[in-house]
Amino acid sequence: MAGKSNTFENDFLKLIFNGTTIANIANNATSGPLTNLYVSLHTGNIDESGNQTTNECTYTGYGRVAVPRSSAGWTITNNIVTPTANIMFNTCGGGSNIVTHWAVGTDVSSTGKVLYFGEVEPDISVTVGVIPFILNTSTITED
């Protein structure tokens, strides 16, 4: 298995989450780059073959949350990404879900490409009146 240097891991995360160019390697798209990443909630594992609709929540009022693809939306330090603020989802207006996973993807709706996904700990029980959220202490690590 090949690895990456810590410096490149950090640069890579900044490219994906902040749109920051990696000098002499990669530029943020000059025509129509993503300005937001979309965080989704899931009732089961997404795994590497999934997309943003895989096991996605279905409670009434649910929708993906747009997070700016910049340092206003994501903080990157020592190869770890954290949201700069809690990511608040819509209040459950009907139905229920048990949230076990979350993902960061490229699309506000439809299949979309999953960039990163992980478990929610502890699970979130979503019922009428509950506002699910991902804490700003949640992490994505590139290593």
C-alpha positions in Angstrom: 0.0 0.0 0.0 1.3 3.5 -0.9 1.0 6.4 1.4 0.9 10.2 1.1 2.9 12.8 3.0 1.2 14.7 5.8 1.7 17.9 3.8 0.0 16.5 0.7 -2.8 15.0 2.7 -3.5 18.4 4.2 -3.2 20.1 0.7 -5.6 17.5 -0.7 -8.2 18.1 1.9 -7.9 21.9 1.4 -8.5 21.3 -2.4 -11.6 19.3 -1.8 -13.2 21.2 1.1 -11.9 24.7 0.6 -11.2 24.9 -3.2 -7.6 25.8 -2.5 -5.1 25.1 -5.3 -2.2 22.7 -4.9 0.6 24.5 -6.5 1.9 22.8 -9.7 -0.5 19.9 -9.2 -4.2 20.9 -9.1 -6.3 24.0 -9.6 -9.9 24.5 -8.4 -12.0 24.4 -11.6 -11.8 27.7 -13.3 -15.2 27.3 -14.9 -18.1 26.4 -12.6 -16.3 25.0 -9.6 -18.5 23.7 -6.7 -19.2 26.4 -4.3 -21.0 24.1 -1.8 -20.6 20.6 -0.6 -23.8 18.8 0.5 -24.1 16.9 3.8 -26.6 14.1 4.0 -27.9 11.7 6.7 -28.3 8.0 6.2 -30.0 5.1 7.9 -27.3 2.6 7.0 -23.8 2.2 5.6 -23.1 3.8 2.3 -19.9 1.9 1.5 -17.5 2.7 -1.3 -20.0 1.7 -4.1 -22.8 4.0 -2.8 -24.0 7.4 -3.8 -25.8 10.2 -1.9 -29.2 8.4 -2.1 -27.9 5.1 -0.6 -29.9 4.6 2.6 -30.6 8.3 2.7 -33.1 9.6 5.4 -36.7 9.9 4.3 -38.4 11.7 7.2 -40.8 14.5 6.2 -38.9 17.8 5.8 -35.5 16.1 5.3 -33.1 17.7 2.9 -29.3 17.8 2.4 -27.5 20.8 3.9 -25.3 23.0 1.7 -22.0 23.8 3.4 -19.7 26.4 1.8 -16.7 24.9 0.0 -14.4 27.3 1.7 -12.8 28.0 5.1 -16.2 29.5 6.1 -17.7 26.0 5.9 -14.8 23.7 6.8 -11.7 23.9 9.0 -8.6 21.8 8.0 -5.8 21.2 10.5 -3.2 18.4 10.6 -5.1 16.3 8.0 -8.4 16.6 9.8 -11.5 18.3 8.5 -14.2 19.6 10.8 -17.3 21.7 10.0 -16.8 25.3 11.2 -20.3 25.2 12.7 -22.8 22.5 13.7 -24.6 21.3 10.5 -28.3 21.7 11.3 -30.9 19.7 9.3 -34.6 20.4 8.9 -37.0 19.5 11.7 -38.7 16.2 11.3 -42.3 16.9 10.4 -43.5 13.3 10.0 -42.2 9.8 9.9 -39.0 8.7 11.6 -35.5 7.5 10.9 -32.5 6.2 12.9 -29.5 8.0 11.6 -26.4 5.8 11.6 -24.2 7.5 9.0 -23.4 10.9 7.4 -21.8 11.8 4.1 -20.3 14.8 2.2 -21.2 14.9 -1.5 -21.5 17.0 -4.6 -25.2 17.2 -5.2 -28.1 19.0 -3.5 -30.4 16.2 -4.7 -30.4 13.0 -6.8 -27.5 10.5 -6.7 -24.5 12.8 -6.4 -20.9 11.7 -5.8 -20.0 10.8 -2.2 -16.7 12.3 -1.3 -16.5 11.1 2.3 -18.8 9.2 4.6 -18.7 7.8 8.2 -20.7 6.7 11.2 -22.7 8.9 13.5 -22.0 8.1 17.1 -24.3 7.7 18.9 -27.1 7.0 16.4 -29.7 9.8 16.1 -33.3 8.9 16.6 -35.3 11.3 14.4 -39.0 11.6 15.2 -41.5 14.4 14.8 -40.1 17.7 16.2 -36.5 16.5 16.3 -33.8 18.6 14.6 -30.9 16.3 13.7 -27.4 17.8 13.5 -23.8 17.0 12.9 -21.5 18.6 15.5 -18.7 20.9 14.6 -16.4 18.5 16.4 -17.2 15.7 13.9 -14.1 14.8 11.9 -13.0 13.5 8.5 -9.3 12.4 8.5 -7.1 11.8 5.5 -4.3 9.4 6.4 
